[in-house]
Amino acid sequence: MEVVRVMGLPLVRATEARVVAWVVDRVVSGRGGWVITPNLDILRRCVADEQTRSLVERADIRVADGMPLVAASRIAGDPLPERVAGSSLAWTVSEAAAREGVPILLIGGAPGDADAAAAVLTDHYPGLRVAGTACPPMGFESDAHEMASLEALLRGADRAVIFVGLGFPKQEQLIERLRPLSPESCWLGVGISFSYVAGTVQRAPAWARGLGAEWIYRLVQEPGRLWRRYLVEGLPFGLRLLVWAIRARLGDKGGPEGL
């Protein structure tokens, strides 16, 4: 797929429907894959840290999960067609998986949310097969027993779509670690999506998502956890992204980050 670079980070120029088709095709064909959905915060981390950028760029494709990235690409004159959010892919990929007979696995999320999300998805999409769920406890990545349980789950799975909901970069680090156990599967980091699907956390309404205001909705819900990310780090970086986009439109790239 064609690539658009936003502050140096390569993002595929693709609609959500095309990404869904790509994911299912990669499983059915046995080629496997890895999808990362960078938002403004992930882009900020990529610009600030080379190791983080390298981790993100090792995925097969990256899609813009954030209206600021889409808006910046349009201002810069190299537009992405739309936002492709991990929280939406959890639904649309599951729908396609049910239609094509591809199983799914859900790893991570708050306690109980992976199981609850699996129940909701199978209710919405008859024929969807859930090959397993796992909600490992805090610190599991350093616990040999917990990691062995995850590895056993993956070894027993067929080609599948594997959703990992642990937040960035923990979910991406886990995917890179476990992917060799199921290389024919397609892996997607989906953050808080299990909670959205299960209904334990309410997602912003469509109008707010369309305006790029979902962050305000989430900030109101979880101010203690998110105020620094959105207000202290996110807003200044958002202005930096805007400056990059304007300079790119004027033909002044100013280096990989445009500043």
C-alpha positions in Angstrom: 0.0 0.0 0.0 1.1 3.6 -0.7 2.7 5.4 2.2 2.3 8.9 3.5 4.9 10.3 5.9 3.8 12.4 8.8 6.7 13.9 10.6 8.8 11.1 9.1 6.6 8.3 10.3 5.3 6.1 7.4 1.5 5.6 7.5 -0.4 3.7 4.8 -2.8 5.6 2.6 -5.8 3.3 3.1 -9.4 3.3 4.2 -10.6 1.2 7.1 -12.3 -1.2 4.6 -9.0 -1.8 2.8 -7.2 -2.4 6.1 -9.8 -4.9 7.1 -9.5 -6.7 3.8 -5.7 -6.7 4.1 -5.8 -8.2 7.6 -8.1 -11.1 6.7 -6.2 -11.8 3.5 -2.9 -12.0 5.4 -4.4 -14.6 7.7 -6.2 -16.6 5.0 -3.0 -16.7 2.8 -0.8 -17.7 5.8 1.5 -14.7 5.4 0.5 -13.1 8.7 1.0 -9.5 9.6 1.3 -6.8 12.2 -0.8 -3.6 12.4 0.0 -0.6 14.6 -2.4 2.3 14.8 -0.4 5.4 15.8 -2.3 8.4 17.3 -0.9 11.8 18.3 0.7 10.4 21.5 2.4 7.6 19.7 3.7 10.0 17.0 5.1 12.2 19.7 6.9 9.3 21.2 8.3 8.3 17.8 9.6 11.8 17.2 11.2 11.9 20.6 12.8 8.5 20.8 14.5 6.5 18.0 13.9 3.1 19.7 10.2 3.8 19.9 10.2 4.8 16.2 12.1 1.7 15.3 9.6 -0.5 17.2 6.6 1.1 15.4 8.3 0.9 12.0 8.9 -2.9 12.4 5.2 -3.5 12.0 4.0 -4.4 8.5 1.6 -1.4 8.3 0.8 1.6 10.3 -2.6 3.4 10.1 -3.5 6.8 11.5 -5.6 6.4 14.6 -6.1 10.1 15.3 -7.7 13.0 13.5 -4.8 15.3 14.2 -2.6 13.0 12.0 -5.2 12.9 9.2 -5.7 16.7 9.4 -1.9 17.3 9.3 -1.5 15.1 6.2 -4.2 17.1 4.5 -2.7 20.4 5.4 0.7 19.1 4.2 -0.8 18.3 0.8 -0.4 14.5 1.0 -3.7 13.4 2.5 -4.6 10.3 4.3 -8.2 9.3 3.3 -9.6 8.8 6.8 -8.9 7.8 10.4 -8.5 4.1 11.0 -9.0 3.5 14.7 -8.0 0.4 16.6 -11.3 0.6 18.5 -13.2 0.5 15.2 -11.0 -2.3 13.8 -12.0 -4.5 16.7 -15.5 -4.5 15.3 -14.9 -4.4 11.6 -12.1 -7.0 11.5 -14.2 -9.3 13.7 -17.1 -8.9 11.3 -14.9 -9.9 8.3 -13.3 -12.7 10.3 -16.8 -14.2 11.0 -17.6 -14.0 7.3 -14.4 -15.6 6.2 -14.2 -18.3 8.9 -11.1 -16.8 10.5 -10.9 -17.2 14.3 -9.9 -14.4 16.7 -8.0 -14.3 20.0 -8.2 -11.5 22.6 -5.2 -10.9 24.9 -5.1 -8.2 27.6 -7.6 -5.6 28.7 -9.0 -5.0 32.2 -10.0 -8.1 34.2 -13.0 -9.7 32.6 -13.1 -7.4 29.6 -11.6 -9.8 27.0 -14.2 -12.4 27.9 -17.0 -9.9 27.9 -15.8 -8.4 24.6 -15.6 -11.9 23.0 -19.2 -12.6 24.1 -20.4 -9.3 22.6 -18.6 -9.9 19.3 -19.9 -13.4 18.9 -23.4 -12.2 19.6 -23.1 -9.5 17.0 -21.4 -11.6 14.4 -22.9 -15.2 14.2 -20.3 -17.7 13.2 -17.4 -15.8 14.7 -15.1 -18.2 16.4 -13.1 -17.1 19.4 -10.1 -19.3 19.7 -9.2 -18.0 23.2 -8.9 -15.1 25.6 -6.3 -14.2 28.2 -6.1 -11.4 30.7 -2.6 -11.7 32.2 -2.0 -9.8 35.5 0.3 -6.8 36.0 3.9 -7.7 35.6 3.1 -10.9 33.6 5.9 -10.2 31.1 8.4 -11.0 33.8 6.6 -14.0 35.1 7.7 -17.2 33.5 4.5 -19.1 34.4 2.3 -16.4 32.9 4.3 -16.2 29.8 4.2 -20.0 29.4 0.4 -19.8 29.6 0.3 -17.3 26.8 2.7 -19.3 24.7 0.6 -22.4 25.2 -2.5 -20.5 24.1 -0.8 -19.4 20.9 0.8 -22.7 20.1 -2.7 -24.3 20.2 -4.3 -21.7 17.9 -4.8 -21.9 14.2 -4.2 -19.0 11.9 -6.1 -16.2 13.5 -6.5 -12.5 14.1 -4.9 -11.7 17.4 -6.1 -8.6 19.2 -3.8 -7.4 22.0 -5.2 -4.7 24.3 -2.5 -3.5 26.7 -1.8 0.0 25.6 1.3 1.4 23.8 4.1 0.3 23.8 3.5 -2.7 26.0 1.2 -4.4 23.6 3.6 -3.8 20.7 6.5 -5.2 22.7 4.4 -8.3 23.6 3.4 -8.8 19.9 7.0 -8.6 18.8 7.9 -11.2 21.5 5.1 -13.6 20.8 4.6 -13.2 17.0 7.2 -16.0 16.1 4.8 -18.5 17.8 2.0 -17.7 15.4 3.7 -16.0 12.3 0.7 -16.9 10.1 -1.7 -14.9 12.2 -2.3 -11.1 11.9 -1.6 -9.1 15.1 -3.3 -5.9 16.1 -2.6 -3.7 19.1 -6.0 -2.2 20.1 -5.4 -0.4 23.4 -8.6 0.1 25.4 -10.9 -1.5 22.8 -12.0 -4.5 24.8 -13.4 -2.2 27.4 -15.3 -0.3 24.7 -16.7 -3.4 23.1 -17.6 -4.8 26.5 -19.3 -1.5 27.5 -17.3 -1.1 30.7 -15.9 2.2 29.3 -18.0 4.4 27.0 -16.5 5.5 23.8 -17.0 9.1 22.6 -20.0 9.6 20.3 -19.5 9.6 16.6 -19.8 13.3 16.2 -17.0 13.9 18.7 -14.8 11.3 17.0 -15.4 12.9 13.6 -14.3 16.3 15.0 -11.2 14.9 16.6 -12.5 15.7 20.0 -12.5 12.1 21.4 -9.6 13.0 23.6 -11.8 15.5 25.5 -14.4 12.8 26.2 -11.7 10.4 27.4 -10.1 13.2 29.6 -13.4 13.8 31.3 -13.7 10.1 32.0 -10.2 9.5 33.3 -8.6 12.9 34.3 -6.2 11.5 36.7 -4.6 9.1 34.2 -4.8 11.2 31.1 -4.4 14.9 32.0 -0.6 14.9 31.5 -0.7 13.0 28.2 -3.4 15.2 26.7 -2.7 18.7 28.2 1.0 18.8 29.2 2.4 16.7 26.3 -0.4 16.4 23.7 -1.4 20.0 23.1 2.1 21.4 22.7 3.0 18.5 20.3 -0.2 19.1 18.4 0.9 22.7 17.7 4.3 21.3 16.6 2.5 18.9 14.2 0.5 21.9 12.8 3.7 23.8 12.2 5.2 20.8 10.5 2.2 20.4 8.2 2.2 24.1 7.2 5.9 24.1 6.4 5.5 20.8 4.5 2.7 22.5 2.4 5.0 25.3 1.7 7.7 22.9 0.5 10.0 23.3 3.6 10.2 19.8 5.1 12.9 20.8 7.5 14.2 17.3 8.1 12.3 14.1 9.1 10.3 15.9 11.8 9.9 19.1 9.9 11.4 21.2 12.7 
